[in-house]
Amino acid sequence: MSRVAIYYAPLPDDPLATLASAWLGDDPATQPAVEGIAAFTAEPRLYGFHATLKPPMHLNGRDGFVAAVGALANTIAPFELPRLDVHDLRGFLALRETAPCPALHALADACVGHLDSFRTPPSADELARRRRANLSAEQDAMLMRWGYPYVFGTWFFHMTLTRRLSDAEKAVVLPAAKAWFAPALALPRLVEDICLFIQATPGAAFVLSERIKLRG
């Protein structure tokens, strides 16, 4: 059964998209010469280079979903994304914003809240799998209400670059990632659209289906 998600992803002509594609190994010939990088990036390569706005979900019916995404996008204006940097996120490397961005958080909140009527509730197996992450009481409440533990007050912007790394791996990969992404991270960028991604079957990669412009 397919799943859909709403993500932020850089525009195709953004140098960040090119560098991230090479980093994740979408074309192994262009991947940086960092020992072990193919294994470090295998997991984020499956999900694609993005920041989650509406987490992956099974639809309770496709009718009206794309139209609802478009209607939501029509109410939200484009905005400037703060400069990003490579961060250690509990052992994973990820790009995160370097300054608070209320508009970014509001966009994620809107995607979760306004599109939730299309979501099929998670199965018992999925709930059990999520709870293996030792969720806080707030995260568990979010999981039960919204089907995902990291939304609204527990949401945080991140664009994942690696699996969880050991301290020894991080000592090598973190400076390499900072150097690799530095040229793109120095550039200003706008959030001008949101992206509909589809995972056709369990274990398959999430694929960009449509970009929906923000027109508010």
PyMOL commands that set and color helices and strands:
alter all, ss='L'
color gray80, all
select helices_A, chain A and resi 15-24+28-30+37-40+42-47+65-73+102-114+116-118+124-131+137-146+152-154+167-185
alter helices_A, ss='H'
color red, helices_A
select strands_A, chain A and resi 3-8+51-57+79-81+84-89+92-97+159-160+189-191+193-199+206-213
alter strands_A, ss='S'
color yellow, strands_A
deselect
rebuild
show_as cartoon
